[in-house]
């Protein structure tokens, strides 16, 4: 472990805790029914390493060495067509789909696997509808660990194939909630090391892994510098792991004096969840809604970490109905970015925020393109083919 790691700390109550594994978040908040994640506190001044990829940020992370498949250093590209159409000074995409297994999850799992190896665990596991399962299976295989992914019958065949190809075991449950019951039992009774949450209300994924998402903020700083950082960064959200990790990375940069203010983080959702919490509802509530075309950012729950990242960055949340999914996917594709449906929803959030005046004319915005379109569900693929035939 990085010798700079000093302690764990609750992101809600501020309790300082020994460095350990808190699969259910802060024990003090859990006891009060106020489920919240923990994070790590570091001592001293970090030093940027040499080379490329996430390994050069080892001094900023819980582990300075970890199994790597070449994650990180994803390109940031301008999308001038969208900038002109929306009246913005710039629109950019951070192409996280160019990570080794095709999603942002590749920044989280090297550190989760490193932690499992450090503890002597033999099996890593996750409850996943797709990207996390594929990524964890790949990194476990690279490190020589056993892996089990717990999913439902709705899992996309593309993801299912990739998980099995990596040698992982795939367990199918009847409901999404049953995944958590199965995972919790294996963690407590058989010592499996979990990558994802298994309690409700949720607290987000493994906090050692979430530290990897900070590196997106570091890379954006290296790309834009302190003066030209995008004003708004839009992230599609389920339980806010990516959103919170990016937020914490920018907080690191601010604490180091590299930036004076954070970009405003915008949570893009398939149904109003964080929106409703920001309007005054309890974050521990359940928020029903439809998300069948954006399964990987679905669910009816909110994490405290999501709310914190949005509030503390001065951002906001925006939601879009499922009938807008395909239009945004196709519009981005015609700008050269064919994304997974859940990822493409970020464009819809951008357009809606601009139309509502939440993002003003002349501002700059960046969408985090989390996953590529080759992973799209067969239903989405058939609809694209149908729309193309109509267009011809």
Buried (B, 14 or more C-beta within 10 A) or exposed (E): BBEBBBBBBBBBEEBEBEBEBBBBBBEBBBEEEBBBBBBBBBEEEBEEEEEEBBBBBBBBBBBBEBBBBEBBBBEBBEBEEBBEBBEBEBBBBBBBBBBBBBBBBBBBBBBBBBBBBEEEBEBBBBBBBBBBBBBBBBBBBBBEBBBBBBBBEEBBEBBBEBBEEBEBBBBBBEEBEBBBBBBBEBBEEEEBBBBBBBEBBBBBBBBBBBBBBBBBBBBBBEBBEEEEBBBBBBBBBBBBBBBBBBBBBBBBBBEEEEBEEBBBBBBBBBBBBBBBBBEEBEBBEEBEBEBEBBBBBBBBBBBBBBBBBBBEBEBBBBBBEBEBBBBBBBBBBEBEBBBBBBBBBBBBBBBBBBEEEBBEEEBBBBBBBBBBBEBBBEEBBEBBEEBEEEEE
